[in-house]
Amino acid sequence: MKSNKFVEELKSMSTEELNKKLKELKEELFTLRFQHAINQLDNPQKIVEVKRNIARVMTVLSEKNA
């Protein structure tokens, strides 16, 4: 259910806002991977969640561009 709300929120964003969100998520993923490498990450599942959110944003972007 949580992902459906996120997707609906993404669909209401403009292309510029989606690109900004994509950049933020990629930076968050980088930070999480770095924390994981030095064993400071409490919840490794967070990496998977961020990857899926990046994929969702990219999907909505491709739908808008098509």
C-alpha positions as a printed Julia matrix, in Angstrom:
66×3 Matrix{Float64}:
  0.0    0.0     0.0
  2.81   2.4     0.83
  4.28   2.1    -2.67
  0.93   2.96   -4.29
  0.8    6.27   -2.44
  4.39   6.97   -3.47
  3.63   6.24   -7.14
  0.52   8.45   -7.11
  2.59  11.22   -5.55
  5.22  10.8    -8.27
  2.64  10.92  -11.05
  1.43  14.28   -9.8
  4.96  15.77   -9.96
  6.41  17.66  -12.9
  9.36  16.32  -14.88
 11.68  18.8   -13.18
 10.51  17.68   -9.73
 10.95  14.03  -10.71
 14.52  14.67  -11.85
 15.24  16.39   -8.54
 13.72  13.46   -6.6
 15.8   11.02   -8.66
 18.98  12.91   -7.81
 18.09  12.92   -4.1
 17.42   9.18   -4.11
 20.7    8.42   -5.89
 22.59  10.47   -3.31
 20.79   8.62   -0.52
 21.7    5.28   -2.12
 25.35   6.32   -2.31
 25.31   7.26    1.38
 23.64   4.0     2.35
 26.14   1.94    0.37
 29.01   3.79    2.01
 27.54   3.18    5.47
 27.05  -0.48    4.61
 30.68  -0.8     3.51
 31.96   0.49    6.85
 29.4   -1.52    8.85
 27.42   1.43   10.18
 24.13   0.62    8.45
 21.44  -0.56   10.87
 18.91  -1.72    8.28
 20.36  -3.14    5.02
 16.81  -3.49    3.65
 16.79   0.31    3.3
 19.15  -0.06    0.3
 16.63  -2.3    -1.47
 13.81   0.14   -0.71
 15.74   3.11   -2.13
 16.66   1.13   -5.28
 12.99   0.33   -5.84
 12.03   3.97   -5.35
 14.64   4.98   -7.93
 13.11   2.48  -10.36
  9.63   3.88   -9.66
 10.78   7.43  -10.36
 12.5    6.36  -13.57
  9.36   4.51  -14.7
  7.14   7.54  -14.13
  9.68   9.73  -15.94
  9.69   7.42  -18.97
  5.88   7.37  -18.98
  5.79  11.18  -19.01
  8.37  11.39  -21.81
  6.57   8.86  -24.0
